[in-house]
Structures are given as structure tokens and as C-alpha cells.
Amino acid sequence: MNTGFLLPVLAVVMCLTGMVKGQNTEMALKAGDRIALSIGGIPADDAAQISKVYTIGDGGTINLVHVGEVKAVGFKPSELQRVVEKAYVQQELYKSPTVTVTIDGGEVPARLIYVVSGCKKNGPVAYNAGMTLLKAISVAGGFSDFAKPSQTTVIRNGKSIAVNLGNVSTEPSRDIRLEPEDQIIVKE
């Protein structure tokens, strides 16, 4: 068996697996995010007009040339690509446009969790995909000396979620997954 051929093939498979994994961790876009949109498969003059950086407005949309307002908030960049392609096809402007959407500058926009009280370093904490309540508290320096972990509240989309973090080590299901913009209040 020729292992000289097998190693490059294995390397390509590993890279592709990593790319797929990266795409699965895309975060949904929100108002204020800047995206770079490029389009191909259409006349060059039109592509030059449409391909640019857009900022998602407070209404959650971007304003595209020839199409108008297109909802962008809530979509992952890879999903928005399909939405934009479909919009141009449905308007019968282009038969098969190819759209690429990336976060402007190639960086993931800042997503934050807000630690309101009960930790040594209250304030905003950078959100990471899969972040749990205990991980956010850990990043915020851990519980303060006066914190009451059994009286923790997470505020999400205007709704309060009571969480008892007392003895979480014996019942790990108490450690809930957070979402961007969650607020954490640990009673003191």
C-alpha cells in the first residue's frame, strides 16, 4: 500500500472536517452586525454594486440593490447566503447567483453575557458557544464573598429563570447553557 498517497488524503479529510465543524458553530446575526456580502454569477457591473459591506439595521434587515429590504437578523451567515440568492432569483433578476456572506473583517462579532451581581468582577463577559452559567461566573472571577449561589437568576429576553447553583457539583443539570445577551444576577 502506498502510504505517501494516503497521508495527503487524510490531511484533506481532517481539514474538511474542521471546516464543517466551524460552520456548525456559526452564530446567528443580530442588529448592528457588519457583514461583507459578495455576489458572483451575474454581470460584473451589478456585482460591483451589490458586493459590499452592510450593517444590519435595528429592524433586522439589510437593503440590497434591486431587491430592497431582506431580513438578516437571526440567520447564520451561511443561511443568509441562501436567502439572498433566493431573493434575486424570485425577483427574476438573475438565474443562478452565488452569494458569500462573512462577518466583516472575518471576525466573529462580540457577543456578551452580563454579570450584574454576585461575582468578584461584575460586568460584561465575552460569550462563547456552549457557555454555561458556571463558566460565565468563573470568567467573572467566581462568586463574591457575599453571594448566595442558590438564589441565582438569569434574565433572557425579558424573562427571569430561577437557578439554584447551590451544590451544583452533585446535580450538574442545574448549570444551564447561556445565550448571548443573558444577564446573570446572583443575590448577595
Secondary structure, DSSP 8 states (H G I E B T S, - for coil): --HHHHHHHHHHHHHHHHHHHHHHT-----TT-EEEEEEESS-HHHHHHH-EEEE--TTSEEEETTTEEEE-TT--HHHHHHHHHHHHHHTTS-SS-EEEEEEGGG-----EEEEEESBTT-EEEE--TT-BHHHHHHHTTSB-TT--GGGEEEEETTEEEEE--TTTTT-GGGS-B--TT-EEEE--
